[in-house]
Amino acid sequence: VQLQASGGGLVQPGGSLKLSCTVSGFSLDSYPIGWIRQAPGKQREGVGCITTDGTTYFEDGMKDRFTITRANANTIALHISGVKSEDTAVYYCAAVDVAGGRFYPKAGYWGQGTLVTVSS
């Protein structure tokens, strides 16, 4: 089982960014995929997730600027618009469990993160 986040880099405030999560060893039809981020010096926080039927859930405050889509058979995309300095973080993807509109990463189903830096 592997998940690999990619697409991070330097982006100017107000810009847009697309991150990708490519999975192998399991099907996107098997588990929902979530995005989690960790800003420097802060705890990890959930961004949102997409279920196997394409339903998306977002943590409070994330819905307006974040979109999650299924790009192809083994890739989930996270689109960020109007990026802000507080979006600077390492972004991870993980297979998750969903309950009550919240999602919980599965142990052993994390990928390496990709760093997003928002700066002018």
N, C-alpha and C positions, 0 to 999 in steps of 0.2 A: 504494500500500500504506500503510495507516494502522492503528495500534494506539493506543488511548486508554485509559489506566488512570484510574479514578475511584473515589470512595467514601471517600477518606481524610478525616481530620479528627482532632479531639481525642477520645480515649477514656480512660476511667478504668481503672486497673489491675484486672485480673480480668474486665473486660468482654469483649464480642465485637464483631467487625467483619466486614463483607463488602465486599471490593473487587471491582470489575468491570473486565474488559478487553474493550472493544468493538473489533472489527476490521472493516476495509473494504478492498476491493481484492483480497481473496483469501478463500478458503473455509476454515473451520475443519476441513474434511475434507482439506485439503491439507498442513497443517503442525501439529505439536504446538505448544502454547503454554506457555511457562514464565514463572514469576514470579521476579524478582530484586529484591533490596533493597539500599539503601545507607544505613547509619546515619551520623550526623554524624561526620566525622573518620575514617571507616573505609572499607575497600575494599568494593566490591560483593560480595554473596554470593548464591548461588542459594537459592531457597526450595523450589521444586518445579515439576513440569510435568505436563501432561495430554496424552496422545497422541491421535491421531485416532480410536482405538477406545475411548477413555475410560480407559485405563490411566494410573495416576498414579505418579510417582516423587518422592521427597523427599530433600533433602540430610540428612545426619546431624543429628539433633537437631530436625528440623522436623516429623517425622511426627505427633507426639502432638497438637499444637495447630493444625495447618494442614490444611485440606481444599480440594481443587480440584475444581470441577464445571463442567460445560457447562450454562450457564443457558438459552441459546437458540441459534438458528442462527448468531449472530455474536458471542456473548458468553461469556466464561469468567469464573467467579467464584472468588475466593480467600477462604475463610472462616478467620478467626483467632479462636480461643477462648482464654479465660484470658490476655488480653494482659498483657504485662510491659513494664517500662520499656525493656528491650533490644529491643523490637519497634519502637521509635521509629525511623523511617527513611522514605526515599522509596522507594516500591514501583513497580517497572516491570514491564511485560509485554513479551514478545518471542516471535516465532516462533523455534523452536529445532530443532536436530538432537539426536536421542537415540541414545546408544551405550553399551552396558554399564551401563545403569541411571543414567547421568549425562546431563546435557543441556548444550548449548552454543548460546548465542544466535546467530542468523544476522545477519550484517552487513546493515544497512539495514532490519531488521525489528524495530526498537525503537519503543516508544511513549513519549510523555511520561509521567513518573511522577506519582504522587499521594502526598502527604505524610501519614503517620500519626504522630500525637504521642500518646504514652501518658503521662498525668499526672493526678494527683488535684487 
